[in-house]
């Protein structure tokens, strides 16, 4: 039993550390409000994985703030029309 848990944890760690995003799947949904409230109003971040919790958080934030998130592959942008500078 303990060895199975150890293998599962090791696989999860390898998955997270091999991702190309700058934030892991747990941090992604926590940073969204800060992206939307950034001083210049335009932000983007790459994440390891966009989870359903992350999508739900985007939906909630869009109900309170004037703007929309854009998701492309593993990148989240606010507002949706943000272009690369």
TORKOL-4160 file (C-alpha; in steps of 0.2 Angstrom, whole numbers, padded with zeros to 4 digits, m for minus):
85
<pt num="1" X="0000" Y="0000" Z="0000"/>
<pt num="2" X="0013" Y="0013" Z="0005"/>
<pt num="3" X="0024" Y="0009" Z="m0010"/>
<pt num="4" X="0009" Y="0011" Z="m0022"/>
<pt num="5" X="0006" Y="0029" Z="m0014"/>
<pt num="6" X="0024" Y="0033" Z="m0016"/>
<pt num="7" X="0024" Y="0028" Z="m0035"/>
<pt num="8" X="0008" Y="0038" Z="m0037"/>
<pt num="9" X="0016" Y="0053" Z="m0029"/>
<pt num="10" X="0032" Y="0051" Z="m0039"/>
<pt num="11" X="0022" Y="0050" Z="m0056"/>
<pt num="12" X="0012" Y="0066" Z="m0051"/>
<pt num="13" X="0028" Y="0075" Z="m0047"/>
<pt num="14" X="0036" Y="0070" Z="m0063"/>
<pt num="15" X="0020" Y="0075" Z="m0073"/>
<pt num="16" X="0021" Y="0093" Z="m0064"/>
<pt num="17" X="0039" Y="0095" Z="m0067"/>
<pt num="18" X="0039" Y="0090" Z="m0085"/>
<pt num="19" X="0025" Y="0103" Z="m0089"/>
<pt num="20" X="0030" Y="0118" Z="m0100"/>
<pt num="21" X="0019" Y="0130" Z="m0090"/>
<pt num="22" X="0026" Y="0142" Z="m0078"/>
<pt num="23" X="0012" Y="0138" Z="m0065"/>
<pt num="24" X="0007" Y="0121" Z="m0059"/>
<pt num="25" X="m0011" Y="0115" Z="m0060"/>
<pt num="26" X="m0015" Y="0120" Z="m0042"/>
<pt num="27" X="m0008" Y="0138" Z="m0044"/>
<pt num="28" X="m0017" Y="0141" Z="m0060"/>
<pt num="29" X="m0034" Y="0144" Z="m0053"/>
<pt num="30" X="m0028" Y="0154" Z="m0038"/>
<pt num="31" X="m0019" Y="0167" Z="m0049"/>
<pt num="32" X="m0034" Y="0172" Z="m0061"/>
<pt num="33" X="m0041" Y="0186" Z="m0050"/>
<pt num="34" X="m0024" Y="0194" Z="m0049"/>
<pt num="35" X="m0022" Y="0193" Z="m0068"/>
<pt num="36" X="m0039" Y="0201" Z="m0070"/>
<pt num="37" X="m0035" Y="0215" Z="m0058"/>
<pt num="38" X="m0017" Y="0219" Z="m0064"/>
<pt num="39" X="m0014" Y="0237" Z="m0065"/>
<pt num="40" X="m0012" Y="0239" Z="m0084"/>
<pt num="41" X="m0027" Y="0227" Z="m0087"/>
<pt num="42" X="m0018" Y="0215" Z="m0098"/>
<pt num="43" X="m0010" Y="0199" Z="m0092"/>
<pt num="44" X="m0006" Y="0182" Z="m0098"/>
<pt num="45" X="0002" Y="0166" Z="m0090"/>
<pt num="46" X="0006" Y="0149" Z="m0096"/>
<pt num="47" X="0000" Y="0134" Z="m0084"/>
<pt num="48" X="0004" Y="0116" Z="m0083"/>
<pt num="49" X="m0014" Y="0111" Z="m0085"/>
<pt num="50" X="m0031" Y="0120" Z="m0086"/>
<pt num="51" X="m0042" Y="0111" Z="m0074"/>
<pt num="52" X="m0061" Y="0111" Z="m0072"/>
<pt num="53" X="m0059" Y="0121" Z="m0056"/>
<pt num="54" X="m0048" Y="0134" Z="m0066"/>
<pt num="55" X="m0062" Y="0136" Z="m0079"/>
<pt num="56" X="m0075" Y="0138" Z="m0065"/>
<pt num="57" X="m0065" Y="0151" Z="m0057"/>
<pt num="58" X="m0063" Y="0160" Z="m0074"/>
<pt num="59" X="m0082" Y="0160" Z="m0076"/>
<pt num="60" X="m0085" Y="0167" Z="m0059"/>
<pt num="61" X="m0072" Y="0181" Z="m0061"/>
<pt num="62" X="m0080" Y="0186" Z="m0078"/>
<pt num="63" X="m0097" Y="0188" Z="m0069"/>
<pt num="64" X="m0089" Y="0201" Z="m0058"/>
<pt num="65" X="m0077" Y="0210" Z="m0069"/>
<pt num="66" X="m0079" Y="0218" Z="m0086"/>
<pt num="67" X="m0069" Y="0206" Z="m0097"/>
<pt num="68" X="m0066" Y="0189" Z="m0103"/>
<pt num="69" X="m0052" Y="0176" Z="m0102"/>
<pt num="70" X="m0045" Y="0168" Z="m0117"/>
<pt num="71" X="m0038" Y="0150" Z="m0116"/>
<pt num="72" X="m0027" Y="0143" Z="m0129"/>
<pt num="73" X="m0018" Y="0127" Z="m0126"/>
<pt num="74" X="m0010" Y="0130" Z="m0109"/>
<pt num="75" X="m0010" Y="0149" Z="m0109"/>
<pt num="76" X="m0023" Y="0160" Z="m0101"/>
<pt num="77" X="m0025" Y="0178" Z="m0106"/>
<pt num="78" X="m0035" Y="0193" Z="m0099"/>
<pt num="79" X="m0043" Y="0201" Z="m0107"/>
<pt num="80" X="m0047" Y="0189" Z="m0121"/>
<pt num="81" X="m0042" Y="0202" Z="m0134"/>
<pt num="82" X="m0024" Y="0204" Z="m0127"/>
<pt num="83" X="m0011" Y="0202" Z="m0141"/>
<pt num="84" X="0007" Y="0198" Z="m0139"/>
<pt num="85" X="0018" Y="0214" Z="m0137"/>
